[in-house]
Amino acid sequence: MPAVNGFALEIIERCNYYCKFCIRSSSPLGLHQLSFVELEGRLNILRKYFNNSSFVALTGGEPFLHPQLNMMLNLIGDCGISCSLTTNGSVFSDDYFDSLKRNNIFTIEALAKLFFDKIAQKMINYP
Ligand code: SF4
């Protein structure tokens, strides 16, 4: 059975920005979001294709607007899968540091350098 190195999941359509160049046409009007149960179902299907270097890339919209993001990060971490987050960085909250550290979030890709630097600096200094 072929292994899958990584796959991307759009967990929320909504974004607090409305960029004209957005390839996903995200905006504050986006309604669809993946539920925790739906994510669990997808991981159950996909995990048989995972290998030790497999990862999940969570995207949006803006993932930090998803009300179940912490639970999702914990679930992915419990599956032993690395995870990345693509965010615009503007609504990132310190409340996520514990789950980011605990669940092997290996990269955060922020749209604006200012936000990226702020998050990266906090993560480096986080105990
Ligand atoms: S911040 Fe990203 S997801 Fe949000 S509208 Fe802009 S490009 Fe799209």
Backbone and ligand atoms as CSV (ligand in chain L), in Angstrom:
chain,resi,resn,atom,element,x,y,z
A,1,MET,N,N,0.843,-1.184,0.000
A,1,MET,CA,C,0.000,0.000,0.000
A,1,MET,C,C,0.894,1.255,0.000
A,2,PRO,N,N,0.689,2.169,-0.925
A,2,PRO,CA,C,1.561,3.350,-0.980
A,2,PRO,C,C,1.364,4.266,0.227
A,3,ALA,N,N,2.478,4.827,0.723
A,3,ALA,CA,C,2.383,5.750,1.857
A,3,ALA,C,C,2.085,7.158,1.355
A,4,VAL,N,N,1.415,7.910,2.187
A,4,VAL,CA,C,1.132,9.309,1.871
A,4,VAL,C,C,1.992,10.157,2.787
A,5,ASN,N,N,2.832,10.998,2.208
A,5,ASN,CA,C,3.705,11.818,3.045
A,5,ASN,C,C,2.959,12.953,3.718
A,6,GLY,N,N,2.008,13.512,3.035
A,6,GLY,CA,C,1.287,14.615,3.649
A,6,GLY,C,C,-0.005,14.901,2.911
A,7,PHE,N,N,-0.911,15.476,3.625
A,7,PHE,CA,C,-2.133,15.913,2.967
A,7,PHE,C,C,-2.642,17.171,3.653
A,8,ALA,N,N,-3.388,17.961,2.911
A,8,ALA,CA,C,-3.905,19.227,3.430
A,8,ALA,C,C,-5.399,19.115,3.673
A,9,LEU,N,N,-5.839,19.698,4.760
A,9,LEU,CA,C,-7.252,19.721,5.089
A,9,LEU,C,C,-7.696,21.156,5.330
A,10,GLU,N,N,-8.665,21.599,4.576
A,10,GLU,CA,C,-9.238,22.926,4.816
A,10,GLU,C,C,-10.287,22.759,5.901
A,11,ILE,N,N,-9.965,23.213,7.123
A,11,ILE,CA,C,-10.881,22.960,8.242
A,11,ILE,C,C,-11.934,24.060,8.394
A,12,ILE,N,N,-11.712,25.178,7.762
A,12,ILE,CA,C,-12.703,26.267,7.872
A,12,ILE,C,C,-12.612,27.146,6.630
A,13,GLU,N,N,-13.768,27.489,6.118
A,13,GLU,CA,C,-13.809,28.329,4.921
A,13,GLU,C,C,-13.650,29.812,5.292
A,14,ARG,N,N,-14.119,30.139,6.484
A,14,ARG,CA,C,-14.173,31.545,6.898
A,14,ARG,C,C,-12.789,32.101,7.207
A,15,CYS,N,N,-12.596,33.363,6.914
A,15,CYS,CA,C,-11.372,34.078,7.258
A,15,CYS,C,C,-11.756,35.480,7.709
A,16,ASN,N,N,-10.948,36.047,8.582
A,16,ASN,CA,C,-11.233,37.420,9.012
A,16,ASN,C,C,-10.712,38.436,8.003
A,17,TYR,N,N,-9.955,37.959,7.012
A,17,TYR,CA,C,-9.496,38.825,5.924
A,17,TYR,C,C,-10.301,38.518,4.663
A,18,TYR,N,N,-10.123,39.366,3.683
A,18,TYR,CA,C,-10.843,39.216,2.425
A,18,TYR,C,C,-9.869,39.557,1.307
A,19,CYS,N,N,-8.805,38.772,1.178
A,19,CYS,CA,C,-7.747,39.089,0.206
A,19,CYS,C,C,-8.229,38.811,-1.219
A,20,LYS,N,N,-7.968,39.756,-2.077
A,20,LYS,CA,C,-8.395,39.576,-3.474
A,20,LYS,C,C,-7.667,38.417,-4.135
A,21,PHE,N,N,-6.451,38.131,-3.666
A,21,PHE,CA,C,-5.634,37.081,-4.301
A,21,PHE,C,C,-5.863,35.705,-3.693
A,22,CYS,N,N,-6.792,35.574,-2.768
A,22,CYS,CA,C,-6.971,34.305,-2.058
A,22,CYS,C,C,-7.346,33.176,-3.035
A,23,ILE,N,N,-6.534,32.113,-3.024
A,23,ILE,CA,C,-6.820,31.011,-3.949
A,23,ILE,C,C,-8.014,30.185,-3.493
A,24,ARG,N,N,-8.450,30.374,-2.234
A,24,ARG,CA,C,-9.603,29.614,-1.736
A,24,ARG,C,C,-10.861,30.477,-1.665
A,25,SER,N,N,-10.759,31.703,-2.101
A,25,SER,CA,C,-11.896,32.625,-2.038
A,25,SER,C,C,-12.485,32.704,-0.640
A,26,SER,N,N,-11.607,32.682,0.366
A,26,SER,CA,C,-12.072,32.782,1.748
A,26,SER,C,C,-12.447,34.219,2.083
A,27,SER,N,N,-13.342,34.346,3.045
A,27,SER,CA,C,-13.787,35.669,3.468
A,27,SER,C,C,-14.548,35.514,4.783
A,28,PRO,N,N,-14.904,36.631,5.417
A,28,PRO,CA,C,-15.720,36.539,6.635
A,28,PRO,C,C,-17.085,35.911,6.391
A,29,LEU,N,N,-17.482,35.756,5.145
A,29,LEU,CA,C,-18.796,35.194,4.832
A,29,LEU,C,C,-18.786,33.675,4.717
A,30,GLY,N,N,-17.606,33.065,4.758
A,30,GLY,CA,C,-17.521,31.612,4.593
A,30,GLY,C,C,-18.291,30.868,5.677
A,31,LEU,N,N,-19.040,29.886,5.296
A,31,LEU,CA,C,-19.905,29.180,6.247
A,31,LEU,C,C,-19.411,27.784,6.609
A,32,HIS,N,N,-18.796,27.103,5.652
A,32,HIS,CA,C,-18.479,25.691,5.877
A,32,HIS,C,C,-17.272,25.526,6.793
A,33,GLN,N,N,-17.364,24.578,7.697
A,33,GLN,CA,C,-16.190,24.181,8.465
A,33,GLN,C,C,-16.271,22.697,8.767
A,34,LEU,N,N,-15.080,22.091,8.836
A,34,LEU,CA,C,-14.991,20.669,9.162
A,34,LEU,C,C,-15.208,20.515,10.662
A,35,SER,N,N,-16.042,19.576,11.057
A,35,SER,CA,C,-16.238,19.359,12.495
A,35,SER,C,C,-15.153,18.429,13.026
A,36,PHE,N,N,-15.035,18.395,14.338
A,36,PHE,CA,C,-14.077,17.492,14.970
A,36,PHE,C,C,-14.374,16.041,14.569
A,37,VAL,N,N,-15.645,15.675,14.558
A,37,VAL,CA,C,-16.033,14.302,14.209
A,37,VAL,C,C,-15.672,13.993,12.754
A,38,GLU,N,N,-15.861,14.969,11.871
A,38,GLU,CA,C,-15.489,14.763,10.461
A,38,GLU,C,C,-13.982,14.591,10.316
A,39,LEU,N,N,-13.225,15.383,11.066
A,39,LEU,CA,C,-11.767,15.226,11.019
A,39,LEU,C,C,-11.368,13.835,11.509
A,40,GLU,N,N,-11.989,13.398,12.596
A,40,GLU,CA,C,-11.711,12.074,13.148
A,40,GLU,C,C,-11.968,10.993,12.081
A,41,GLY,N,N,-13.054,11.121,11.364
A,41,GLY,CA,C,-13.396,10.152,10.320
A,41,GLY,C,C,-12.367,10.146,9.207
A,42,ARG,N,N,-11.928,11.326,8.800
A,42,ARG,CA,C,-10.926,11.401,7.722
A,42,ARG,C,C,-9.597,10.809,8.169
A,43,LEU,N,N,-9.211,11.088,9.408
A,43,LEU,CA,C,-7.947,10.530,9.908
A,43,LEU,C,C,-8.027,9.007,9.984
A,44,ASN,N,N,-9.163,8.483,10.377
A,44,ASN,CA,C,-9.326,7.030,10.448
A,44,ASN,C,C,-9.179,6.383,9.080
A,45,ILE,N,N,-9.663,7.061,8.057
A,45,ILE,CA,C,-9.521,6.530,6.692
A,45,ILE,C,C,-8.067,6.645,6.226
A,46,LEU,N,N,-7.459,7.800,6.502
A,46,LEU,CA,C,-6.138,8.084,5.926
A,46,LEU,C,C,-4.980,7.475,6.706
A,47,ARG,N,N,-5.180,7.185,7.981
A,47,ARG,CA,C,-4.035,6.788,8.811
A,47,ARG,C,C,-3.380,5.499,8.349
A,48,LYS,N,N,-4.102,4.645,7.625
A,48,LYS,CA,C,-3.476,3.410,7.144
A,48,LYS,C,C,-2.455,3.689,6.036
A,49,TYR,N,N,-2.493,4.903,5.488
A,49,TYR,CA,C,-1.521,5.274,4.459
A,49,TYR,C,C,-0.341,6.057,5.026
A,50,PHE,N,N,-0.401,6.391,6.335
A,50,PHE,CA,C,0.646,7.209,6.933
A,50,PHE,C,C,1.929,6.409,7.121
A,51,ASN,N,N,3.043,7.116,7.083
A,51,ASN,CA,C,4.301,6.532,7.534
A,51,ASN,C,C,4.889,7.469,8.591
A,52,ASN,N,N,6.122,7.215,9.007
A,52,ASN,CA,C,6.705,7.990,10.105
A,52,ASN,C,C,6.910,9.462,9.777
A,53,SER,N,N,6.970,9.787,8.501
A,53,SER,CA,C,7.205,11.193,8.145
A,53,SER,C,C,5.927,11.873,7.636
A,54,SER,N,N,4.803,11.223,7.786
A,54,SER,CA,C,3.564,11.826,7.295
A,54,SER,C,C,3.154,13.043,8.130
A,55,PHE,N,N,2.509,13.969,7.492
A,55,PHE,CA,C,2.048,15.156,8.201
A,55,PHE,C,C,0.706,15.612,7.643
A,56,VAL,N,N,0.012,16.374,8.455
A,56,VAL,CA,C,-1.255,16.978,8.055
A,56,VAL,C,C,-1.058,18.491,8.026
A,57,ALA,N,N,-1.457,19.118,6.950
A,57,ALA,CA,C,-1.401,20.576,6.861
A,57,ALA,C,C,-2.823,21.117,7.017
A,58,LEU,N,N,-3.057,21.838,8.107
A,58,LEU,CA,C,-4.384,22.422,8.333
A,58,LEU,C,C,-4.423,23.822,7.728
A,59,THR,N,N,-5.424,24.057,6.903
A,59,THR,CA,C,-5.548,25.352,6.249
A,59,THR,C,C,-6.961,25.901,6.441
A,60,GLY,N,N,-7.160,27.090,5.947
A,60,GLY,CA,C,-8.492,27.669,5.930
A,60,GLY,C,C,-8.722,28.265,4.555
A,61,GLY,N,N,-9.362,29.361,4.608
A,61,GLY,CA,C,-9.720,30.234,5.704
A,61,GLY,C,C,-8.629,30.415,6.772
A,62,GLU,N,N,-9.073,30.843,7.909
A,62,GLU,CA,C,-8.170,31.092,9.015
A,62,GLU,C,C,-8.389,30.020,10.088
A,63,PRO,N,N,-7.454,29.051,10.211
A,63,PRO,CA,C,-7.651,27.939,11.145
A,63,PRO,C,C,-7.877,28.373,12.592
A,64,PHE,N,N,-7.292,29.499,13.001
A,64,PHE,CA,C,-7.446,29.919,14.399
A,64,PHE,C,C,-8.849,30.462,14.699
A,65,LEU,N,N,-9.684,30.562,13.677
A,65,LEU,CA,C,-11.089,30.926,13.924
A,65,LEU,C,C,-11.944,29.686,14.190
A,66,HIS,N,N,-11.367,28.501,13.998
A,66,HIS,CA,C,-12.161,27.274,14.202
A,66,HIS,C,C,-12.322,27.024,15.701
A,67,PRO,N,N,-13.556,26.889,16.182
A,67,PRO,CA,C,-13.778,26.746,17.629
A,67,PRO,C,C,-13.259,25.429,18.215
A,68,GLN,N,N,-12.989,24.443,17.365
A,68,GLN,CA,C,-12.514,23.141,17.864
A,68,GLN,C,C,-11.037,22.902,17.513
A,69,LEU,N,N,-10.310,23.965,17.201
A,69,LEU,CA,C,-8.930,23.771,16.742
A,69,LEU,C,C,-8.065,23.067,17.783
A,70,ASN,N,N,-8.184,23.454,19.039
A,70,ASN,CA,C,-7.359,22.807,20.066
A,70,ASN,C,C,-7.635,21.304,20.130
A,71,MET,N,N,-8.895,20.925,20.088
A,71,MET,CA,C,-9.253,19.501,20.093
A,71,MET,C,C,-8.678,18.803,18.872
A,72,MET,N,N,-8.731,19.468,17.730
A,72,MET,CA,C,-8.213,18.879,16.490
A,72,MET,C,C,-6.707,18.672,16.580
A,73,LEU,N,N,-5.997,19.653,17.118
A,73,LEU,CA,C,-4.543,19.536,17.261
A,73,LEU,C,C,-4.203,18.375,18.190
A,74,ASN,N,N,-4.971,18.235,19.268
A,74,ASN,CA,C,-4.735,17.123,20.199
A,74,ASN,C,C,-4.988,15.780,19.529
A,75,LEU,N,N,-6.040,15.699,18.730
A,75,LEU,CA,C,-6.359,14.452,18.036
A,75,LEU,C,C,-5.236,14.069,17.061
A,76,ILE,N,N,-4.787,15.027,16.284
A,76,ILE,CA,C,-3.707,14.762,15.320
A,76,ILE,C,C,-2.435,14.354,16.059
A,77,GLY,N,N,-2.145,15.061,17.149
A,77,GLY,CA,C,-0.964,14.719,17.950
A,77,GLY,C,C,-1.068,13.319,18.531
A,78,ASP,N,N,-2.259,12.942,19.004
A,78,ASP,CA,C,-2.467,11.604,19.573
A,78,ASP,C,C,-2.278,10.505,18.523
A,79,CYS,N,N,-2.496,10.848,17.258
A,79,CYS,CA,C,-2.288,9.883,16.165
A,79,CYS,C,C,-0.808,9.769,15.809
A,80,GLY,N,N,0.031,10.595,16.430
A,80,GLY,CA,C,1.463,10.548,16.149
A,80,GLY,C,C,1.849,11.179,14.826
A,81,ILE,N,N,1.010,12.085,14.345
A,81,ILE,CA,C,1.263,12.730,13.055
A,81,ILE,C,C,1.716,14.170,13.296
A,82,SER,N,N,2.715,14.592,12.544
A,82,SER,CA,C,3.122,15.991,12.618
A,82,SER,C,C,2.078,16.853,11.917
A,83,CYS,N,N,2.114,18.132,12.239
A,83,CYS,CA,C,1.066,19.008,11.719
A,83,CYS,C,C,1.639,20.380,11.405
A,84,SER,N,N,1.135,20.988,10.355
A,84,SER,CA,C,1.473,22.380,10.086
A,84,SER,C,C,0.183,23.184,9.994
A,85,LEU,N,N,0.301,24.471,10.225
A,85,LEU,CA,C,-0.853,25.362,10.158
A,85,LEU,C,C,-0.545,26.519,9.228
A,86,THR,N,N,-1.452,26.806,8.342
A,86,THR,CA,C,-1.320,27.990,7.498
A,86,THR,C,C,-2.295,29.029,8.016
A,87,THR,N,N,-1.766,30.149,8.445
A,87,THR,CA,C,-2.587,31.168,9.110
A,87,THR,C,C,-2.190,32.551,8.627
A,88,ASN,N,N,-3.095,33.496,8.752
A,88,ASN,CA,C,-2.666,34.872,8.484
A,88,ASN,C,C,-2.006,35.466,9.727
A,89,GLY,N,N,-2.104,34.787,10.861
A,89,GLY,CA,C,-1.385,35.176,12.071
A,89,GLY,C,C,-2.046,36.255,12.899
A,90,SER,N,N,-3.098,36.849,12.404
A,90,SER,CA,C,-3.652,38.028,13.075
A,90,SER,C,C,-4.510,37.691,14.288
A,91,VAL,N,N,-5.048,36.480,14.346
A,91,VAL,CA,C,-5.924,36.139,15.473
A,91,VAL,C,C,-5.304,35.050,16.353
A,92,PHE,N,N,-4.017,34.838,16.201
A,92,PHE,CA,C,-3.336,33.830,17.011
A,92,PHE,C,C,-3.413,34.237,18.479
A,93,SER,N,N,-3.687,33.232,19.313
A,93,SER,CA,C,-3.795,33.508,20.742
A,93,SER,C,C,-2.786,32.665,21.507
A,94,ASP,N,N,-2.270,33.222,22.609
A,94,ASP,CA,C,-1.324,32.487,23.453
A,94,ASP,C,C,-1.936,31.202,24.004
A,95,ASP,N,N,-3.267,31.101,24.009
A,95,ASP,CA,C,-3.939,29.895,24.515
A,95,ASP,C,C,-3.538,28.650,23.741
A,96,TYR,N,N,-2.988,28.830,22.546
A,96,TYR,CA,C,-2.654,27.674,21.709
A,96,TYR,C,C,-1.248,27.148,21.928
A,97,PHE,N,N,-0.441,27.850,22.693
A,97,PHE,CA,C,0.955,27.434,22.812
A,97,PHE,C,C,1.108,26.019,23.347
A,98,ASP,N,N,0.331,25.679,24.371
A,98,ASP,CA,C,0.449,24.338,24.943
A,98,ASP,C,C,0.199,23.258,23.896
A,99,SER,N,N,-0.899,23.395,23.162
A,99,SER,CA,C,-1.219,22.340,22.197
A,99,SER,C,C,-0.276,22.368,20.998
A,100,LEU,N,N,0.224,23.534,20.644
A,100,LEU,CA,C,1.196,23.593,19.541
A,100,LEU,C,C,2.477,22.864,19.921
A,101,LYS,N,N,2.929,23.089,21.139
A,101,LYS,CA,C,4.155,22.430,21.603
A,101,LYS,C,C,3.940,20.930,21.793
A,102,ARG,N,N,2.839,20.584,22.421
A,102,ARG,CA,C,2.594,19.189,22.780
A,102,ARG,C,C,2.363,18.322,21.556
A,103,ASN,N,N,1.786,18.894,20.506
A,103,ASN,CA,C,1.324,18.074,19.392
A,103,ASN,C,C,2.181,18.175,18.143
A,104,ASN,N,N,3.441,18.550,18.337
A,104,ASN,CA,C,4.381,18.438,17.234
A,104,ASN,C,C,3.983,19.277,16.024
A,105,ILE,N,N,3.583,20.500,16.270
A,105,ILE,CA,C,3.295,21.415,15.167
A,105,ILE,C,C,4.639,21.916,14.655
A,106,PHE,N,N,5.007,21.503,13.492
A,106,PHE,CA,C,6.378,21.774,13.064
A,106,PHE,C,C,6.523,23.057,12.284
A,107,THR,N,N,5.456,23.593,11.795
A,107,THR,CA,C,5.598,24.868,11.098
A,107,THR,C,C,4.288,25.655,11.158
A,108,ILE,N,N,4.442,26.939,11.255
A,108,ILE,CA,C,3.298,27.844,11.111
A,108,ILE,C,C,3.660,28.806,10.002
A,109,GLU,N,N,2.831,28.832,9.005
A,109,GLU,CA,C,3.098,29.716,7.877
A,109,GLU,C,C,2.161,30.907,7.991
A,110,ALA,N,N,2.709,32.044,8.333
A,110,ALA,CA,C,1.874,33.228,8.514
A,110,ALA,C,C,1.982,34.133,7.299
A,111,LEU,N,N,0.883,34.742,6.976
A,111,LEU,CA,C,0.820,35.585,5.789
A,111,LEU,C,C,1.733,36.807,5.908
A,112,ALA,N,N,1.705,37.455,7.045
A,112,ALA,CA,C,2.467,38.686,7.211
A,112,ALA,C,C,3.704,38.430,8.076
A,113,LYS,N,N,4.840,38.944,7.647
A,113,LYS,CA,C,6.092,38.706,8.380
A,113,LYS,C,C,5.987,39.188,9.824
A,114,LEU,N,N,5.307,40.272,10.030
A,114,LEU,CA,C,5.145,40.813,11.379
A,114,LEU,C,C,4.503,39.776,12.307
A,115,PHE,N,N,3.427,39.149,11.843
A,115,PHE,CA,C,2.748,38.146,12.662
A,115,PHE,C,C,3.607,36.900,12.812
A,116,PHE,N,N,4.261,36.498,11.714
A,116,PHE,CA,C,5.104,35.311,11.773
A,116,PHE,C,C,6.204,35.492,12.811
A,117,ASP,N,N,6.878,36.632,12.779
A,117,ASP,CA,C,7.969,36.893,13.721
A,117,ASP,C,C,7.461,36.862,15.157
A,118,LYS,N,N,6.290,37.430,15.361
A,118,LYS,CA,C,5.719,37.483,16.716
A,118,LYS,C,C,5.436,36.068,17.235
A,119,ILE,N,N,4.815,35.245,16.407
A,119,ILE,CA,C,4.480,33.884,16.819
A,119,ILE,C,C,5.750,33.057,16.998
A,120,ALA,N,N,6.672,33.154,16.036
A,120,ALA,CA,C,7.907,32.359,16.091
A,120,ALA,C,C,8.709,32.697,17.337
A,121,GLN,N,N,8.813,33.972,17.662
A,121,GLN,CA,C,9.581,34.387,18.827
A,121,GLN,C,C,8.956,33.837,20.109
A,122,LYS,N,N,7.651,33.872,20.174
A,122,LYS,CA,C,6.968,33.345,21.364
A,122,LYS,C,C,7.153,31.836,21.468
A,123,MET,N,N,7.111,31.143,20.340
A,123,MET,CA,C,7.260,29.690,20.389
A,123,MET,C,C,8.671,29.300,20.800
A,124,ILE,N,N,9.661,30.043,20.327
A,124,ILE,CA,C,11.051,29.737,20.691
A,124,ILE,C,C,11.246,29.899,22.191
A,125,ASN,N,N,10.634,30.931,22.753
A,125,ASN,CA,C,10.830,31.230,24.170
A,125,ASN,C,C,9.863,30.501,25.094
A,126,TYR,N,N,8.887,29.780,24.487
A,126,TYR,CA,C,7.888,29.119,25.317
A,126,TYR,C,C,8.528,27.927,26.048
A,127,PRO,N,N,8.233,27.755,27.336
A,127,PRO,CA,C,8.892,26.668,28.087
A,127,PRO,C,C,8.509,25.269,27.587
L,1,SF4,S1,S,-5.611,35.691,4.879
L,1,SF4,FE1,FE,-5.216,33.859,3.606
L,1,SF4,S2,S,-7.074,32.593,3.773
L,1,SF4,FE2,FE,-7.589,34.645,4.502
L,1,SF4,S3,S,-8.490,35.677,2.696
L,1,SF4,FE3,FE,-6.284,36.178,2.796
L,1,SF4,S4,S,-5.242,34.653,1.514
L,1,SF4,FE4,FE,-7.326,33.880,1.950
